Amino acid sequence: MSPSSSSSSDAELSIGERAFSAAGAAVISAIIVNPLDVAKTRLQAQAAGVPYPYHYICLQPNAVCQSPSTSAAAPPPCHSGCNRYKGTLDVLHKVARQEGFIRLWRGTSASLALAVPTVGIYMPCYDIFRNFMEEFTTQNAPNLTPYVPLVAGSVARSLACVSCYPVELARTRMQAFKATGSGKPPGVFKTLIGAINPIRGTERLQSLHRYRYWWTGLGAQLSRDVPYSGICWLTLEPIRKKLLGLVGDEATAAAILGANFTAGFVAGTVAAAATCPLDVAKTRRQIEKDRERALKMTTRTTLIEIWRDGGLTGLFTGVGPRVGRAGPSVGIVVSFYEVVKHALHRRQKTSS
């Protein structure tokens, strides 16, 4: 499957077929990698000062917190280690043990509500922009052709982010804050409503001003996602074309899957590591509870604040789960998307 044949098959697919391919990929990816997303968000929220008080007691000095009902006597209260996450595995272990295994998928509803429309916009738009720009630059400015993925990916990602940002805000807040009480945690809609409800006794925020809060941190989101997308596609396209060039024009679905997953895994890993400081800034802005302060924060001031509080370590808080999530996620989305496109294209050729 050469680049030219890939572009040709892309041109024969409708926007609906592209969106269907992307949506299926988004659903699979969101479910598989959600626990790592929870770990990343918890670590970044903890670094931002979000407390995680556990209403449990420790049976042994270094034991994981247990429910008070498991002890007949009155053991000493939790030591400080129980109230802090020490790393990715520690987050996964403590969340599963203390809140329940299912809480590792906290925010999955928001992830799915976000992933399907976001990726459904992002991937088809990237294809359309890339094909148009490649055709234009090949004829008019061949020297610029290698930079087409950078521009196409950045523009497509910007459109997707602006369209679906409130759900992204809800997902971050759902993953960052522990649910109180034993009932069902609030979903996407209740989380968004809770985010804009004014603090009791405060009447400074007007109605429209309150709903503006749903787009708080959009600048930080774009500051993270635009370079992330540019780096990702700029890394992915050369690797993908080289791997697909090895198998030729008659590539099988398995070859397309392997080439795209490998290229996506490498590209996602590189892009996630490079943009981690911007991801930390995005999370900090989205979990800020002081509404007046949240509306005044900028990405630049947030990055300065993070550097002042934690230095280089603070800027790369959660880089492990972020990279561990991004590599497989990009690999799954891109490979599934391309395989479904390949199948649809083959079906069209067979029926014609």
DOGU-650979 format. One record per residue (C-alpha): residue number from 1; residue in three letters; x, y, z. Coordinates in nm, 4 decimals, padded with zeros to 6 digits. Each point is the difference from the previous one (the first is absolute). Layout:
    nr   rest          u          v          w
   NUM    ALA          X          Y          Z
...
END
This chain:
    nr   rest          u          v          w
     1    MET    00.0000    00.0000    00.0000
     2    SER    00.1990    00.2947   -00.1272
     3    PRO   -00.0693    00.3581    00.1071
     4    SER   -00.1586    00.0758   -00.3327
     5    SER   -00.2369   -00.2933    00.0211
     6    SER   -00.0850    00.0949    00.3560
     7    SER   -00.0990    00.3497   -00.1092
     8    SER   -00.2023   -00.1440   -00.2831
     9    SER   -00.1958   -00.2286    00.2312
    10    ASP   -00.0524    00.2885    00.2427
    11    ALA   -00.1571    00.2090   -00.2735
    12    GLU   -00.2577   -00.2713   -00.0706
    13    LEU   -00.1305   -00.0116    00.3569
    14    SER   -00.2796    00.2261    00.1205
    15    ILE    00.0247    00.2136    00.3132
    16    GLY   -00.2549   -00.2296    00.1650
    17    GLU    00.2155   -00.3069   -00.0657
    18    ARG    00.3074    00.1782    00.1328
    19    ALA   -00.1886    00.1091    00.3121
    20    PHE   -00.1279   -00.3554    00.0557
    21    SER    00.3548   -00.1366   -00.0238
    22    ALA    00.1311    00.2615    00.2414
    23    ALA   -00.2852   -00.0439    00.2503
    24    GLY    00.0577   -00.3756    00.0261
    25    ALA    00.3689    00.0588    00.0624
    26    ALA   -00.0763    00.2629    00.2647
    27    VAL   -00.2321   -00.2301    00.1972
    28    ILE    00.2551   -00.2836    00.0165
    29    SER    00.2849    00.2309    00.0959
    30    ALA   -00.1970    00.1898    00.2679
    31    ILE   -00.1006   -00.3194    00.1820
    32    ILE    00.3448   -00.1627   -00.0069
    33    VAL    00.2149    00.2938    00.1133
    34    ASN   -00.2379    00.1719    00.2472
    35    PRO    00.1746   -00.1315    00.3180
    36    LEU    00.3261    00.1644   -00.1103
    37    ASP   -00.1910    00.3217   -00.0641
    38    VAL   -00.1342   -00.0140    00.3571
    39    ALA    00.3522   -00.0581    00.1353
    40    LYS    00.1432    00.2916   -00.1969
    41    THR   -00.2765    00.2385    00.1084
    42    ARG    00.0212   -00.1015    00.3683
    43    LEU    00.3785    00.0538    00.0078
    44    GLN   -00.0305    00.3414   -00.1649
    45    ALA   -00.2891    00.1042    00.2242
    46    GLN    00.1935   -00.1081    00.3090
    47    ALA    00.2973    00.2112   -00.1114
    48    ALA   -00.2387    00.2929   -00.0416
    49    GLY   -00.1064   -00.0320    00.3647
    50    VAL   -00.3192   -00.2039   -00.0258
    51    PRO   -00.0264   -00.1959    00.3273
    52    TYR   -00.0902   -00.3675   -00.0041
    53    PRO   -00.1204   -00.0708    00.3555
    54    TYR   -00.0786   -00.3654    00.0528
    55    HIS   -00.2513   -00.0808    00.2705
    56    TYR    00.1769   -00.3261    00.0773
    57    ILE    00.2478   -00.1289    00.2558
    58    CYS    00.3196   -00.2011   -00.0405
    59    LEU    00.0267   -00.3387    00.1651
    60    GLN    00.3809    00.0018   -00.0283
    61    PRO    00.2523    00.2834   -00.0282
    62    ASN    00.0590   -00.0531   -00.3729
    63    ALA   -00.3274   -00.1666   -00.0959
    64    VAL   -00.2506    00.1268   -00.2506
    65    CYS   -00.2941    00.1695    00.1707
    66    GLN   -00.2901   -00.2252    00.0894
    67    SER   -00.3552    00.0678    00.1058
    68    PRO   -00.0342    00.0696    00.3763
    69    SER   -00.2580   -00.2779    00.0260
    70    THR    00.2713   -00.2605   -00.0657
    71    SER    00.1602    00.0609    00.3391
    72    ALA   -00.1563   -00.0744    00.3373
    73    ALA    00.2358    00.2268    00.1915
    74    ALA    00.0848    00.3611   -00.0801
    75    PRO    00.3277   -00.0042   -00.1958
    76    PRO    00.2026    00.3153   -00.0525
    77    PRO   -00.1123    00.2373   -00.2757
    78    CYS    00.1421   -00.0173   -00.3510
    79    HIS    00.3617    00.0991   -00.0356
    80    SER    00.0826    00.2768   -00.2497
    81    GLY    00.0879   -00.2464   -00.2756
    82    CYS   -00.3620   -00.1099   -00.0240
    83    ASN   -00.1036    00.3510   -00.0957
    84    ARG    00.2386    00.0418   -00.2934
    85    TYR    00.0491   -00.1683   -00.3334
    86    LYS    00.3601   -00.0974   -00.0676
    87    GLY   -00.0238   -00.0952   -00.3659
    88    THR   -00.2108   -00.1566   -00.2727
    89    LEU   -00.0200   -00.3488    00.1481
    90    ASP   -00.0664    00.1453    00.3454
    91    VAL   -00.2966    00.1986   -00.1369
    92    LEU   -00.1440   -00.3037   -00.1763
    93    HIS    00.0460   -00.2180    00.3093
    94    LYS   -00.1458    00.2473    00.2489
    95    VAL   -00.2955    00.1011   -00.2144
    96    ALA   -00.0901   -00.3654   -00.0601
    97    ARG    00.0461   -00.0939    00.3683
    98    GLN   -00.1560    00.3010    00.1664
    99    GLU   -00.2683    00.1120   -00.2464
   100    GLY   -00.0707   -00.3185   -00.1923
   101    PHE    00.1446   -00.1473   -00.3184
   102    ILE   -00.2728    00.1539   -00.2136
   103    ARG    00.1147    00.3519    00.1003
   104    LEU    00.3065   -00.0473   -00.2214
   105    TRP   -00.2469    00.0644   -00.2809
   106    ARG   -00.1297    00.3189    00.1640
   107    GLY   -00.0687    00.2498   -00.2760
   108    THR   -00.0374   -00.2646   -00.2704
   109    SER   -00.3480    00.1306   -00.0791
   110    ALA    00.1542    00.3432   -00.0576
   111    SER    00.2871   -00.1565   -00.1951
   112    LEU   -00.2460   -00.1747   -00.2296
   113    ALA   -00.2218    00.3070   -00.0289
   114    LEU    00.3143    00.1961   -00.0852
   115    ALA    00.1900   -00.2524   -00.2108
   116    VAL   -00.2715   -00.0862   -00.2505
   117    PRO   -00.0782    00.3559   -00.1182
   118    THR    00.3581    00.1232    00.0478
   119    VAL    00.1672   -00.2789   -00.1937
   120    GLY   -00.2949   -00.0044   -00.2400
   121    ILE    00.0877    00.3620   -00.0833
   122    TYR    00.3769   -00.0260    00.0381
   123    MET    00.0946   -00.3006   -00.2133
   124    PRO   -00.2240    00.0698   -00.3031
   125    CYS    00.0982    00.3698    00.0005
   126    TYR    00.3665   -00.0966    00.0192
   127    ASP   -00.0419   -00.2308   -00.3008
   128    ILE   -00.1809    00.2677   -00.2007
   129    PHE    00.2457    00.2786    00.0875
   130    ARG    00.3040   -00.2227   -00.0582
   131    ASN   -00.1192   -00.1206   -00.3417
   132    PHE   -00.0873    00.3534   -00.1119
   133    MET    00.3274    00.1497    00.1261
   134    GLU    00.2137   -00.2795   -00.1431
   135    GLU   -00.1567    00.0475   -00.3410
   136    PHE    00.0480    00.3768    00.0198
   137    THR    00.3613   -00.0058    00.1229
   138    THR    00.1033   -00.2755   -00.2423
   139    GLN   -00.1070    00.2202   -00.2892
   140    ASN    00.1036    00.3411    00.1346
   141    ALA    00.2517   -00.0354    00.2864
   142    PRO    00.1606   -00.3476    00.0180
   143    ASN    00.2407    00.1116    00.2744
   144    LEU   -00.2943    00.0508    00.2372
   145    THR   -00.1546   -00.3452   -00.0485
   146    PRO    00.1804   -00.1588    00.3030
   147    TYR   -00.1662    00.2593    00.2267
   148    VAL   -00.3546   -00.0742   -00.1182
   149    PRO   -00.0719   -00.2475    00.2873
   150    LEU    00.1061    00.2653    00.2539
   151    VAL   -00.2424    00.2611   -00.1342
   152    ALA   -00.2858   -00.2395   -00.0785
   153    GLY    00.0198   -00.1657    00.3416
   154    SER    00.0127    00.3309    00.1860
   155    VAL   -00.3004    00.1480   -00.1819
   156    ALA   -00.2086   -00.3176    00.0335
   157    ARG    00.0783   -00.0303    00.3703
   158    SER   -00.0923    00.3629    00.0639
   159    LEU   -00.3432   -00.0520   -00.1568
   160    ALA   -00.0596   -00.3123    00.2085
   161    CYS    00.1123    00.1625    00.3275
   162    VAL   -00.2155    00.3113   -00.0317
   163    SER   -00.3066   -00.2054   -00.0939
   164    CYS    00.0122   -00.2438    00.2921
   165    TYR    00.1884    00.1831    00.2762
   166    PRO   -00.2676    00.0036    00.2783
   167    VAL   -00.0031   -00.3807    00.0035
   168    GLU    00.3804    00.0005    00.0326
   169    LEU   -00.0356    00.2296    00.3019
   170    ALA   -00.2554   -00.2385    00.1536
   171    ARG    00.2242   -00.3024   -00.0561
   172    THR    00.2997    00.1605    00.1711
   173    ARG   -00.2070    00.1035    00.3017
   174    MET   -00.1644   -00.3435    00.0242
   175    GLN    00.3405   -00.1701    00.0041
   176    ALA    00.1752    00.2506    00.2257
   177    PHE   -00.2483    00.0212    00.2879
   178    LYS   -00.1126   -00.2901    00.2149
   179    ALA   -00.3751   -00.0504    00.0130
   180    THR   -00.1515    00.0619    00.3423
   181    GLY   -00.2530   -00.2344    00.1527
   182    SER   -00.0870   -00.3559   -00.0924
   183    GLY   -00.2435    00.0801   -00.2803
   184    LYS    00.0626    00.0133   -00.3714
   185    PRO    00.2595    00.2682   -00.0907
   186    PRO   -00.1283    00.2927   -00.2090
   187    GLY    00.0110   -00.0440   -00.3754
   188    VAL    00.1054    00.2429   -00.2714
   189    PHE   -00.3050    00.2287    00.0197
   190    LYS   -00.0057    00.0217    00.3803
   191    THR    00.3755    00.0631    00.0062
   192    LEU   -00.0386    00.2917   -00.2422
   193    ILE   -00.2925    00.1430    00.1970
   194    GLY    00.1982   -00.0353    00.3229
   195    ALA    00.2942    00.1823   -00.1582
   196    ILE   -00.2046    00.3130   -00.0753
   197    ASN   -00.2198    00.0138    00.3123
   198    PRO    00.1028    00.3137    00.1900
   199    ILE    00.1535   -00.0286    00.3422
   200    ARG   -00.2634    00.0505    00.2667
   201    GLY   -00.0377    00.3657    00.0854
   202    THR    00.1904    00.1163   -00.3088
   203    GLU   -00.1927    00.1917   -00.2669
   204    ARG    00.2861    00.1472   -00.2026
   205    LEU   -00.0258   -00.2380   -00.2944
   206    GLN   -00.2878    00.0754   -00.2328
   207    SER   -00.1882   -00.2757   -00.1824
   208    LEU    00.1809    00.0229   -00.3352
   209    HIS    00.3286    00.0555    00.1775
   210    ARG   -00.0558   -00.3271    00.1876
   211    TYR   -00.0476   -00.2023   -00.3192
   212    ARG    00.3189    00.1498   -00.1362
   213    TYR    00.1701   -00.2053    00.2715
   214    TRP   -00.0657   -00.3144   -00.2068
   215    TRP    00.2716    00.1225   -00.2370
   216    THR    00.2470    00.0795    00.2805
   217    GLY    00.3388   -00.1352   -00.0987
   218    LEU   -00.0806   -00.0220   -00.3714
   219    GLY    00.3155    00.1997   -00.0714
   220    ALA    00.2043   -00.2510    00.1987
   221    GLN   -00.1731   -00.2867   -00.1799
   222    LEU    00.0854    00.1485   -00.3392
   223    SER    00.3532    00.0813    00.1171
   224    ARG    00.0416   -00.3697    00.0801
   225    ASP   -00.1949   -00.1665   -00.2790
   226    VAL    00.1139    00.2083   -00.2987
   227    PRO    00.3742   -00.0677    00.0488
   228    TYR   -00.0806   -00.3553    00.1117
   229    SER   -00.1901   -00.0651   -00.3208
   230    GLY    00.2649    00.1689   -00.2140
   231    ILE    00.2848   -00.1997    00.1545
   232    CYS   -00.2037   -00.3201   -00.0144
   233    TRP   -00.0848    00.0187   -00.3706
   234    LEU    00.3413    00.1341   -00.0951
   235    THR    00.1508   -00.3096    00.1645
   236    LEU   -00.2687   -00.2467   -00.1069
   237    GLU   -00.0252    00.0654   -00.3740
   238    PRO    00.3642   -00.0737   -00.0972
   239    ILE    00.0036   -00.3194    00.2110
   240    ARG   -00.3335   -00.1159   -00.1392
   241    LYS    00.0949    00.0694   -00.3614
   242    LYS    00.3314   -00.1797    00.0406
   243    LEU   -00.1619   -00.3077    00.1558
   244    LEU   -00.2815   -00.0113   -00.2543
   245    GLY    00.2542    00.0437   -00.2787
   246    LEU    00.1631   -00.3263    00.1089
   247    VAL   -00.3185   -00.1996   -00.0638
   248    GLY   -00.0929    00.1676   -00.3291
   249    ASP   -00.3371    00.0888   -00.1516
   250    GLU   -00.1690   -00.3287    00.0880
   251    ALA    00.0240    00.0347    00.3758
   252    THR   -00.2258   -00.2238    00.2066
   253    ALA   -00.2121    00.1205    00.2887
   254    ALA    00.2524   -00.1548    00.2408
   255    ALA    00.2882    00.1900   -00.1618
   256    ILE   -00.1952    00.3261    00.0131
   257    LEU   -00.0869   -00.0657    00.3653
   258    GLY    00.3623   -00.0733    00.0941
   259    ALA    00.1507    00.2940   -00.1886
   260    ASN   -00.2500    00.2531    00.1339
   261    PHE    00.0097   -00.1295    00.3574
   262    THR    00.3817    00.0116    00.0058
   263    ALA    00.0131    00.3496   -00.1491
   264    GLY   -00.2780    00.1223    00.2290
   265    PHE    00.1607   -00.1495    00.3111
   266    VAL    00.3354    00.1691   -00.0687
   267    ALA   -00.1580    00.3327   -00.0984
   268    GLY   -00.2361    00.0073    00.2994
   269    THR    00.2817   -00.0765    00.2421
   270    VAL    00.2256    00.2757   -00.1376
   271    ALA   -00.2781    00.2603   -00.0157
   272    ALA   -00.1291   -00.0796    00.3507
   273    ALA    00.3432    00.0322    00.1593
   274    ALA    00.0756    00.3276   -00.1809
   275    THR   -00.3293    00.1665    00.0981
   276    CYS   -00.0298   -00.1271    00.3592
   277    PRO    00.0590    00.3459    00.1606
   278    LEU   -00.2914    00.1380   -00.2027
   279    ASP   -00.2155   -00.2918    00.1136
   280    VAL    00.0837    00.0754    00.3649
   281    ALA   -00.0994    00.3643   -00.0562
   282    LYS   -00.3256   -00.1081   -00.1656
   283    THR   -00.0930   -00.2264    00.2905
   284    ARG    00.0805    00.2669    00.2589
   285    ARG   -00.2195    00.2546   -00.1743
   286    GLN   -00.2902   -00.2422   -00.0369
   287    ILE   -00.0055   -00.1053    00.3663
   288    GLU    00.0293    00.3516    00.1423
   289    LYS   -00.3007    00.0479    00.2315
   290    ASP    00.0325    00.3764    00.0471
   291    ARG   -00.2135    00.1149   -00.2938
   292    GLU    00.1290    00.3566   -00.0064
   293    ARG    00.3608   -00.1190    00.0033
   294    ALA   -00.0696   -00.2701   -00.2597
   295    LEU   -00.1375    00.2557   -00.2448
   296    LYS    00.3100    00.2190    00.0412
   297    MET    00.2637   -00.2735   -00.0265
   298    THR    00.2064   -00.0349   -00.3174
   299    THR    00.2150   -00.2865   -00.1224
   300    ARG    00.3157    00.2066    00.0426
   301    THR   -00.0708    00.1006    00.3602
   302    THR   -00.1036   -00.3568    00.0815
   303    LEU    00.3275   -00.1392   -00.1367
   304    ILE    00.1956    00.2570    00.2028
   305    GLU   -00.1956   -00.0974    00.3114
   306    ILE    00.0681   -00.3703   -00.0600
   307    TRP    00.3732    00.0688   -00.0505
   308    ARG    00.0118    00.2064    00.3185
   309    ASP   -00.1752   -00.2696    00.2022
   310    GLY    00.1658   -00.3138   -00.1352
   311    GLY    00.2699    00.0875   -00.2515
   312    LEU    00.0676   -00.2388   -00.2867
   313    THR   -00.1549   -00.2883    00.1940
   314    GLY   -00.3224    00.1970    00.0355
   315    LEU   -00.0155    00.0745   -00.3720
   316    PHE    00.0266   -00.3713   -00.0792
   317    THR   -00.2398   -00.1276    00.2678
   318    GLY   -00.1873   -00.3005   -00.1351
   319    VAL    00.2278   -00.0435   -00.3025
   320    GLY    00.0120   -00.3783    00.0587
   321    PRO   -00.3732   -00.0712   -00.0273
   322    ARG   -00.0386    00.2691   -00.2670
   323    VAL    00.2592   -00.1643   -00.2230
   324    GLY   -00.1265   -00.3469    00.0916
   325    ARG   -00.3493    00.1072   -00.1028
   326    ALA    00.0809    00.2015   -00.3128
   327    GLY    00.2123   -00.2558   -00.1834
   328    PRO   -00.2569   -00.2842    00.0001
   329    SER   -00.2887    00.2461   -00.0402
   330    VAL    00.1367    00.1593   -00.3172
   331    GLY    00.1036   -00.3409   -00.1302
   332    ILE   -00.3495   -00.1435    00.0576
   333    VAL   -00.1852    00.2994   -00.1456
   334    VAL    00.2135    00.0360   -00.3124
   335    SER    00.0282   -00.3726   -00.0763
   336    PHE   -00.3711   -00.0729    00.0577
   337    TYR   -00.0956    00.3064   -00.2034
   338    GLU    00.2201   -00.1013   -00.2932
   339    VAL   -00.1093   -00.3663    00.0070
   340    VAL   -00.3690    00.0949   -00.0057
   341    LYS    00.0684    00.2439   -00.2862
   342    HIS    00.1827   -00.2813   -00.1817
   343    ALA   -00.2959   -00.2348    00.0486
   344    LEU   -00.2502    00.2615   -00.1191
   345    HIS    00.2165    00.0734   -00.3026
   346    ARG    00.0249   -00.3713   -00.0857
   347    ARG   -00.3764   -00.0340    00.0332
   348    GLN   -00.0534    00.2931   -00.2349
   349    LYS    00.2336   -00.1551   -00.2594
   350    THR   -00.1737   -00.3364    00.0282
   351    SER   -00.3496    00.1457   -00.0406
   352    SER    00.0957    00.2243   -00.2932
END
